[in-house]
């Protein structure tokens, strides 16, 4: 039975990833010099991406120069630890310089330090400890077995890529930070290549978070993911967005902006996946207390939210909304397949266009809508693992469900699209 479930999950949700891009040697390719001409190393539609079309002015290149493992601390603000365009540096990096930590780099920080960069490359085998907080304003490439423990804030006014060569969200090094926040200028994107994991929350406050072809994002399973009104979460062909485990309480995803699958320029050519958690609704208990409550959902599209699919063929290239297939363990066993199939429920309000959407593993009455009669005209399709016929999956919302957008970070900035220049200079999350 368990084997058949795992096979079904691999077939219908594909949350166990396989390598898509090379994870060993990239020759001279880096975040500042990506070598897009190497077609084996980039998505097939790379020339249509916003990050490919972005223009960057020339900038100094600073390379970390420390390789000795003597136990001595290395200060990233000390110019003696850097080479600038091949020569000893006289200043430290900032958001106007490109930075590389090449293979063989060794970093040990006493206390805590912050480092701003433009483009950032972490070569394979390099480990950046949690004591060094990295804030990049340009492209990011974590190559091969490279590891970054504290890089959670992405902002700015240029389209960028965020690439992590990990092939599976359960791999060491897939995680970038405990909390990740995307706060770009409106309509400006960060596109994920490879796999990104957040150990706790992940929010998109402004701008576009694009989960690129075959890429995967796995937020933590103890928080709510928010898509704010000036933000979009965009899933491309083969992309996956899901928790790192089944979160039995709270909401998984709240959409006040837009959830898109494909775009007019880059329509879906194969299925992408939104994996939701099954909720206990207060029926289960933990340490003698109920877990969750009746108003917990896998996804809530608020009245101001949007869902839309752009597909080359809505019958074969779809947004698949389904159960994530994972264990409910919050802190241990994250990423493990569940031992029995579960079902999910979700709330659809706002502007909903479902041609090219497939629902699977849905609870009876688990698609909550304001007008079930109108919803019957949707052009959605339904998988083989729902609890009832399509019309039995619909239930009516009597009052708008409009959860507040909350981020638990100590300092949450205004959406970038609402900031004045003084706000950007004082952004507390970038200190």
Buried (B, 14 or more C-beta within 10 A) or exposed (E): EEEEBBEBBBEBBBBBBEEBBBBEEBEEBBBBBBEBEEEEBBBEBBEEBBBBEBEEEEBBBBBBBBEEEEEEEBBBEEBEBBBBEEEEBEEBBBBEBBBBBBBEBBBBBEEEBEBBBBBBBBBBBBBBBEBBBBBBBBBBBBBBBBBBBBBBBBBBEBBBBBBBBBBBBBBEBBBBBBBBBBBBBBEBBBBBBBBBBBBBBBBBBBBBBBBBBBBBBBBBBBBBBBBBBBBBBBBBBBBBBBBBBBBBBBBBBBBBBBBBBBBEEBBBBBBBBBBBBBBBBBEEEEEEEEBBEEBBBBBBBBBEBBBBBBBBEBEEBBBBBBBBBBBBBBEEEBBBBBEEBBBBBBBBBBEBBBBBBBBBBBBBBBBBBBEBEEBEEBEBBBBEBBBBEBEBBBBEBEEEBBBEBEBEBEEBBBBBBEBEEEEBEEBEBBE
